[in-house]
């Protein structure tokens, strides 16, 4: 295959996409990075505001806090699904996988809308409970942190399942047998042998969910109803309404830096194309 | 070995099934609601009605959004499929460390949060006058979807026998002929999956669309977004069902392509 030609014609095929990505992303992102240091005035003002301004500190804290809870819940629930999938017959596993795939495919907008129909003040759940006489006032499921968490966890679980499942399917059954033969109880075998063996999958799943949660816009914006402000929504307000590009650019760079940093860590646990190929963000 | 399926494991299996139903069922609640005969969001206890489908199918606004979404989805998927496939074949040909670096760069659109992509495109489009234009949105969706095609086609190529390419070249076919007549037909399942992914990525897309569209370009998700925020018009439920139906059709096409891909023993998933 190694011909003497200096220039491999493969590059011609790669060029269109590479150029498009460079023009659409590299240029504008460099520009945004520049803005974060120069708008409204040159210097580190925008970044300093992150420490000085209460509102920004609260914004970052809300975002991190919600992302952490989302990650923890998604991984725990995802672990349960993955465990069941790893320990059933092939046919049942494929049936379960179908549910995961369908949930990957359903548009995030439709999901969020459905949750609003179900959980809103005049939603189906509240109306049902009131008609049954179980409650007199609607329960505030949405337009608060609870709503954001329900929507986000529901969206993120499949992303946690896949890496964990891969780790579980890679476990050699003989190891568990050995543990049992040596006298460990099923519970001990699980906690001391099985769980540690799935740790790479858990870490990969957790990182993936956390990364996706950081930039999540649709669900927090709708289910938070303006009460729970996360970075993505704040950026959109700064860009489209108050036109404060400096702050928006700073936050975008903070988010992008965190995402790329975490992706680097993630890449040590699993192949990125595997992590991203399964679903759609 | 699996005889040790303890009560705990069995309980977990039951929980897992509940969770799987929880993952899918709530998202489908729009289906019954869209048939309600009431004038607010409710389950159709007192009879089914198609009034909201009639409303959606006769409203010029919804119809126009439907066609815009289709047009933008098909065009951007076509562009994404073309350049994504070419890039995948190119990288496969290169098979070099530099190629892998470039692959990483080209996959970036998948990992950059949509809100940041939206900001970047907005920044680029304002001076170019591409805000609120079909060209702008199609290009944006194409660049977001092309990496998906790159992934699916690369997976197909991994199972493609290089000797077929050499045979074709040895028999006198040019590089271009080999590409279109030998390589592409062999990796068609990957191309089809990629195209379907690309279409749905655009069909569903809302964040970038929110930034890039104003009045003249108004896709289906964009119109639904307004409906959700204003609240309680069951017509939005009917629109959601239409959106879901198209997604489901795409899912079926994808499933068929996957099954075809699996047949000639190379497993590409």
Interface residues (C-beta under 8 A of the other chain):
Chain A: X1 X8 X9 X10 X11 X12 X13 X14 X15 X16 X17 X18 X20 X21 X23 X24 X25 X27 X28 X29 X31 X32 X77 X80 X81 X83 X84 X85 X87 X88 X96 X99 X100 X101 X102 X103 X105 X106 X107 X108 X109 X110 X111 X112 X113 X114 X115 X116 X117 X118 X120 X122 X123 X124 X127 X154 X157 X158 X173 X176 X177 X180 X186 X187 X211 X214 X215 X216 X217 X218 X222 X232 X235 X236 X239 X240 X248 X249 X252 X255 X256 X259 X260 X263 X272 X273 X276 X277 X280 X281
Chain B: X1 X2 X4 X5 X6 X8 X9 X12 X13 X15 X16 X17 X19 X20 X21 X22 X23 X24 X26 X27 X28 X29 X30 X33 X40 X41 X42 X43 X82 X83 X84 X86 X87 X89 X90 X91 X92 X93 X94 X95 X96 X99 X102 X104 X105 X106 X107 X108 X109 X110 X111 X112 X113 X114 X115 X116 X117 X118 X119 X120 X121 X122 X123 X124 X139 X140 X142 X143 X146 X148 X150 X151 X152 X154 X155 X162 X175 X197 X200 X201 X203 X204 X206 X207 X210 X211 X221 X224 X225 X228 X229 X231 X232 X236 X237 X240 X243 X244 X247 X248 X250 X251
